[in-house]
Amino acid sequence: MNSSLLRISFCWFILLNPCAILGTLTLGVGSSRPTRHISDEAELSAVCFRPQGLDLLVQQTRFSKKELQVLYRGFKNECPSGIVDEDTFKRIYSQFFPQGDSSMYAHFLFEAFDTHNNGSVSFEDFAVSLSILLRGSITDKLHWAFNLYDLNKDGCITKEEMTDIMFSIYDMMGRCTYPSMKVNAPKEHVDSFFQKMDSNSDGVVTIEEFLDTCQKDENIMRSMHMFDDVI
C-alpha cells in the first residue's frame, strides 16, 4: 500500500468539504469505495517505522498499533521529514486537481489540521484527525467540520467564512463538477444554507446551530458515513 492509504485519507478530507456538508454539489472524486484494508498481512509485515509515543497514540485514537504502524509507513513515504508543512500539503492536494487551483482550499484545510498553530502537521496530528473523520461519532465529525469552517477560530461561522471556503472549492474543482457550476453558484448555495443554519438570524452560526441543522439533513448525514469502512 505504501502511500496509497495516505492518499485515500486525503480523498476523504476532500469529500468532507463544504460541498459535501452543504449537500448541494456533486463532487468529481470518490465515486467508488476503496476495497483494500490496512489489515493485509503482506503490508503489515513490511512496516518498519514506529512513531514516538505509539502506545499513547493508540489511546488517543480508534486505531490499533498495527494500523498506526501502516499509517505511519504511508505518511513517511509521502513526507520523509516526518512532518507536513503547508507547501507539501498544497502539493499533495494539487495532484488531485491538476486542472484547478486547490491552493486556497488546501490552506484552509491545513489550518484545521495544524491544531498547535505551529505551521506544521505531525503524524500525531494526522492520525488524531483521521481517527475522528473515519471512526468518530457523527458529532465528532461535525465538530471537526465546524472547526474547518471557523476560519478565525472564534467559535462561530460567518457567511463570509463559509463563502470564502465555497469559492476555494469552486477554484479547486468547479470546472470538474457535472453539471458545470455557474460562477455565482457558490454564493447562492451559501446564502441558502446559511439562512437555514442561522436559526436566530444573528448573522453567525454557532456550533449548536451547525449540529442541529446538519443532523437534520439527510445528504449531510449520508456523507458522514461515506468512508466508514476504508480501514
C-alpha positions in Angstrom: 0.0 0.0 0.0 2.9 2.4 0.8 1.4 5.9 0.4 -1.9 4.8 -1.1 -3.6 4.9 2.3 -2.4 8.4 2.9 -3.9 9.4 -0.5 -7.2 7.7 0.3 -7.2 9.6 3.6 -6.7 12.9 1.7 -9.5 11.9 -0.6 -11.8 11.6 2.5 -10.7 15.1 3.6 -11.7 16.4 0.2 -15.1 14.7 0.5 -15.6 16.2 3.9 -15.6 19.7 2.5 -18.3 22.4 2.4 -19.8 20.9 -0.7 -20.4 17.6 1.0 -21.6 19.2 4.2 -24.0 21.6 2.4 -25.2 18.6 0.4 -25.6 20.8 -2.7 -22.9 19.8 -5.2 -21.9 16.6 -7.0 -18.2 16.0 -6.4 -16.0 14.6 -9.1 -14.0 12.4 -6.7 -14.6 9.3 -4.6 -17.4 7.8 -6.6 -16.4 4.3 -5.7 -15.5 3.0 -2.3 -12.0 1.6 -1.7 -12.0 -2.2 -1.1 -8.5 -2.5 0.3 -7.9 -2.6 4.1 -4.7 -1.9 6.1 -5.0 -5.3 7.8 -3.4 -7.0 4.8 -0.7 -9.2 6.2 1.8 -8.6 3.5 1.6 -4.9 4.1 1.8 -5.2 7.9 4.9 -7.4 7.6 6.6 -4.6 5.6 6.2 -2.0 8.3 9.4 -0.9 10.0 8.6 2.7 11.2 7.4 3.4 14.7 6.4 6.9 15.7 7.4 8.1 19.1 4.7 7.6 21.7 2.8 4.9 19.7 1.2 3.4 22.7 -0.1 6.8 23.7 -1.5 7.4 20.2 -3.4 4.1 20.4 -5.1 5.5 23.5 -5.8 8.9 21.7 -7.3 7.3 18.5 -9.5 4.5 17.5 -6.7 2.7 15.6 -4.8 -0.3 16.7 -1.0 -0.3 17.0 -0.7 -2.3 13.7 -3.0 0.1 11.9 -0.9 3.1 13.2 2.3 1.4 12.0 0.9 1.1 8.5 -0.4 4.7 8.5 3.0 5.9 9.6 4.7 4.0 6.8 2.4 5.7 4.3 2.9 9.1 6.0 6.7 8.7 5.9 6.7 7.7 2.2 4.8 10.8 1.3 6.5 13.1 3.8 10.0 11.8 4.6 10.8 14.5 7.1 8.0 13.2 9.3 6.0 16.4 9.3 3.9 18.1 6.6 4.3 21.8 6.0 1.8 23.9 4.1 3.7 23.8 0.8 3.8 20.0 0.9 0.1 19.8 1.9 -0.7 22.0 -1.1 1.5 19.9 -3.4 -0.4 16.7 -2.4 -3.7 18.4 -3.0 -2.7 19.8 -6.4 -2.2 16.2 -7.6 -5.9 15.5 -7.2 -7.0 18.6 -9.1 -4.4 19.4 -11.8 -7.0 21.4 -13.8 -8.0 23.6 -10.9 -6.4 25.7 -8.2 -6.5 23.9 -4.9 -4.1 26.1 -3.0 -6.7 28.2 -1.1 -8.8 25.2 0.0 -5.6 23.3 0.9 -4.6 26.3 3.0 -7.9 26.3 4.9 -7.7 22.5 5.5 -4.1 22.7 6.6 -5.0 25.2 9.3 -7.7 22.8 10.5 -5.0 20.1 10.9 -2.4 22.4 12.4 -4.0 22.2 15.8 -0.9 23.6 17.6 -0.7 26.5 15.2 3.0 26.0 14.6 3.0 25.8 10.8 3.3 22.0 10.5 1.2 18.8 10.8 2.9 15.9 12.5 1.9 12.3 12.2 0.2 12.5 15.5 -1.9 15.4 14.3 -2.7 13.5 11.2 -3.7 10.3 13.0 -5.9 12.0 15.5 -7.9 13.8 12.8 -8.1 10.8 10.6 -9.4 8.8 13.6 -12.2 11.4 14.1 -13.1 11.5 10.4 -13.1 7.8 9.8 -14.1 6.3 13.2 -15.5 9.1 15.2 -19.1 9.6 16.1 -21.3 11.9 13.9 -21.0 14.6 16.5 -17.2 14.2 16.5 -17.1 14.5 12.7 -19.3 17.6 12.7 -17.3 19.3 15.4 -14.2 18.8 13.2 -16.0 20.2 10.1 -17.2 23.2 12.2 -13.6 23.9 13.1 -12.7 23.8 9.4 -15.4 26.4 8.6 -14.5 28.6 11.5 -11.5 30.2 9.8 -10.6 32.7 12.5 -11.3 30.1 15.3 -13.6 32.4 17.3 -16.2 29.8 17.9 -18.7 30.8 15.3 -19.1 30.7 11.5 -19.9 33.8 9.5 -21.4 34.0 6.0 -18.1 35.5 4.8 -16.1 32.5 6.1 -18.4 30.0 4.5 -18.3 32.0 1.3 -14.5 32.0 1.3 -14.4 28.2 1.6 -17.0 27.7 -1.0 -15.2 29.8 -3.6 -12.0 27.9 -2.8 -13.9 24.7 -3.6 -15.0 26.3 -6.8 -11.5 27.3 -7.7 -10.3 23.8 -6.9 -12.9 21.7 -8.8 -15.7 23.9 -10.1 -14.8 23.0 -13.6 -14.9 19.3 -12.8 -18.4 19.1 -11.5 -21.3 17.8 -13.5 -23.4 19.6 -14.5 -21.0 22.6 -14.6 -21.3 25.0 -11.8 -22.3 28.6 -12.6 -20.0 31.4 -11.4 -22.5 32.7 -8.9 -23.4 29.2 -7.6 -21.1 29.1 -4.5 -22.6 32.4 -3.2 -26.2 31.2 -3.9 -25.5 27.9 -2.1 -24.0 29.7 0.9 -26.9 32.3 1.1 -29.5 29.5 1.1 -27.8 27.2 3.6 -26.5 29.9 5.9 -30.1 31.2 6.2 -31.2 27.7 7.1 -28.4 27.3 9.7 -28.7 30.8 11.3 -31.9 30.0 13.2 -31.9 33.1 15.3 -30.8 35.4 12.4 -28.0 37.0 14.3 -25.5 36.7 11.4 -23.4 33.9 12.8 -23.7 30.1 13.1 -22.8 28.6 16.4 -21.8 25.0 17.0 -25.3 24.3 18.3 -26.9 25.6 15.2 -24.5 23.8 13.0 -25.0 20.5 14.7 -28.8 20.9 14.7 -29.0 21.7 11.0 -26.6 19.1 9.8 -28.1 16.3 11.8 -31.5 17.0 10.2 -30.1 17.0 6.6 -30.2 13.5 5.0 -27.5 14.3 2.4 -25.1 15.5 5.1 -25.7 12.5 7.3 -25.1 10.2 4.3 -21.8 11.9 3.6 -20.7 11.3 7.1 -20.8 7.6 6.5 -19.3 7.5 3.1 -15.9 6.1 4.1 -16.8 4.3 7.3 -15.1 1.0 6.1 -12.0 2.4 4.5 -9.9 0.9 7.3 
